[in-house]
């Protein structure tokens, strides 16, 4: 037989062996030329195997390639990435691997000069010595910081061949920067040049594919295979770094969602393990079996409801703050006005409705580690109406609460007083009369009852308030509209003694503000007033305040 025919038959056999060793869902990876390849999904879906094989493919045909494999910790590289690529290089259809000895350390080398090296991102000294990288694979990318990924991206430059970043991970946390950067913000603004004409356009340059199980973050292309012509389409995009237009592939990101059901190589036993997770731990089933965004750990609030609500949470209809004239240490009510500002510290989810009662819970900064916060709710629907997150002095926080409270039809304000009574006293001094009364005590001199304002956080009220909020999250999650509050709930856990609190390094000021709201709202009516309701003169007189009717400017 002609030697050329023999070589052709051998090559056909080789290609057949390669195809049989790969999962069909990833077939587009070898054809994709864009910058980012993101494989997301459940455990046992074959993500890491696909990228390991892709790296070896490239080493065989790109003599100058120098690919870097990274994980968050150095020991993780030795346990997974390096042994996986090494084992895949020994497949019968592979040639040229293992012939050239490594100079030390963990490396995969090819006789043509191509190389794959490895490092943990905690191995700072080794990373400093790594240069001329042509592509990067970050395994378990959800464990890697956004800053580290950006730095790896900056190192890919100057190579004339294919420069790609491969990210593989399970969608363990909805808080991941990967979700924000590659899923939530897929439509981005670009300055482009088409036929000599410059313009700014919002483009989605992502190709998304999924396997058998739907994934809500994707625009599905389940039965659609994009042509090579589509994959090779190019665009001139302005580069701020290079200060010029550069040619890029139009599709710069490929995202594939896969699960164990897309992996033809798993056995029946593993298949059963994945399915049985539904009975043992529904949260882990959603993450590791279905490959859906989740929250791992012993959170105090219902993880499923919080996760679902984070995805559905509405954007605020207004963001800003209040301005006012401050004369003789008093706010001039007629001067109060709202200022729209995207960087403002007040978020509005519902404009105040005429005749509706509102209530607010407030949590102060304590020993300076948190923010001063307040969450206002419609006391009829019990849904979020406004949220304030204020980082500055307590008296300035009290003034914003004063303005916000008045605008919400003199909302009931219940501010905690464990660390400081200053905001409550400041509100009384300013003339805000509708505050939560926790008790009445006899005056030491006159013997008359006096009202004690503010919420006292103690061993009885704190668990009761949190328990009430926990019920809301479980049974009426739609009432929680603020995504920052929901995010705090994902890191609000039970400590070793069983006490619910923010995880180390996290905050709980919004959670506590909403819990205080639940506990104290009963002091505000839940009825809509069909007739205008005047302030109570007798109550104002008791407080030594003016009884003039107060006005506030419209939004």
C-alpha positions, 0 to 999 in steps of 0.5 A: 500500500502506498505510504501516503495512503497509510499516513492518511489512514493513520491520520483518520484513525487518530482523528476518530480516536480524538473525537471519541475521547471528547464530549460533543457539547465542547466541539466548538471550543477548538474552532473558537478564536476569541479571547475568553472560553468560559466553561461553567456547570456542575461536577463531573461535566468534563469541563476540566478534561476538555480544557486539558485536551485543548491545551495539549492540542495547541501544544502539538500545533503551536511550537511557540506556545507557552501556556500557564495553568493556575489555581488559587493555591499552589498545592491545588495545582499539584493535586489537580491541574498538572496531573490531569494534563500529564495523564491526558498527554499519554493518550495513544493518539498523542505524540511528542510529549514526555520526550523532553525532560523538564528543567525542574518543577511541574511542566508539560513539554513537547519536542517542538518546544511548546510548553505548559507551566503551572503556578499557584496565585499565592506563589508570588515570587514564581509568578514574578518570574513567569513571562511570555505567556501565550494563554492561561487556564484558571481552574476553579476560577470562582476561587480566584480574585477579580484582580488576579484575573485582570492581571493574568489578562494583562500578561497576554500580549505580543504573541502573534498566535492565539491568546486565550483565557480559559476559565472553568468553575462550578457556579457556587456563589451568586456573589462571584465577580465572574457572574457580574463580569461575564453573565450580568454584563454581557452587553457592553459599550464599544467604540468601533470603526466600520468602513471608516465610520466611528461609532459607539455601540452596545454589543453582546459579543458572547456565544452561549451554548448549553447541554441538556439542563437549562441555565437561566443565565444563558440565551440558549443556542441548544440546537444551533451551531455557528458557522466558521464564517460567523466565528471568524467575523472580525471588528475594529475596536478602540483600545484605550491601552494601545490608543488605537483601533485594533482588529479583534474577532467579533465574538470575544467570549464563548460560554458553555454550560454543562452538567454530568448529563452531558458527559458520556464518560461517567459511570452509572454509580457517579450518575446516581450520586449526582441524582441522590444529592437532591434528597440529601442537600437540595442546595448542593444538588442545584449547584453541583448536579444542575450547575445553577448559581447558588450559595454554599454554607450554613446561612441563617436565611432560606438560601433557595429563596434568597438566591432566587430573589437576587436574580429577580430583584428590581432596580431602584426607580431613583437613587440620590439624597436630600438637600435642605437649608440648616438654620439655627440648628434646625432643618427648614422643612420648606427647603427640603428637596430630592437630588437625583445622583447615581452615587447617592446613598438613598435608593427608592423602590416605591414613591410615597403613596398618599394616605399610606402608612410607612415604617422604617428600621434603622441600624447604626454603625456601632463601634465604627465597623458598619454603616448607618442604615435604614429600610423603609417599608409600605406598612400595608404591603410590607414591601421595601420602599426605600433604603439608606446606607450612610457611612458618615456621622450619626447626626448627618444620618439622622437628618437624612432619616428626618427628611426621608421619614417626613416624605414617607407620610411621617413614617414610624422610625425605629432606630437601634440604640445599643451603641448610641442614642445620638440619632434618636435624640437628634431626631427628637431635637429636630422635631420628628415626633413619630418614633418607636417607643420601646417603653415608658418610665417614670421621671425621677423627679416628677414621677410622670411617665416618659417615653423611651425612644428607639429599638433596644437590641438585646438577648430577647429582641434580637432573635425575635426580630431576626426570626420575624425577618426569616419568616418573611424571606421564606414565605414572602421573599418578594417583599425584599427588593434591595439587592444589597440586603439580599447579598448580606443575607447570603453571608449571614450565618450561624456561628459555632454557638448557633448565634446568627451573625454576619460571617467574618469580614461581612456586614449585617447592618441592612439585615438588622435594619430590616429585622428591626423594621419587622419587629417594630412596624406594629406601632404604625397603623396598617390602614390606608387613610382616606382623609388627611390626617393631621399631626397630633397637637397634644403629642407635639405639645408634650414633646415641646414642639411646634404644631404648625403644619409641616410641608415638604417639596414634591419629588 
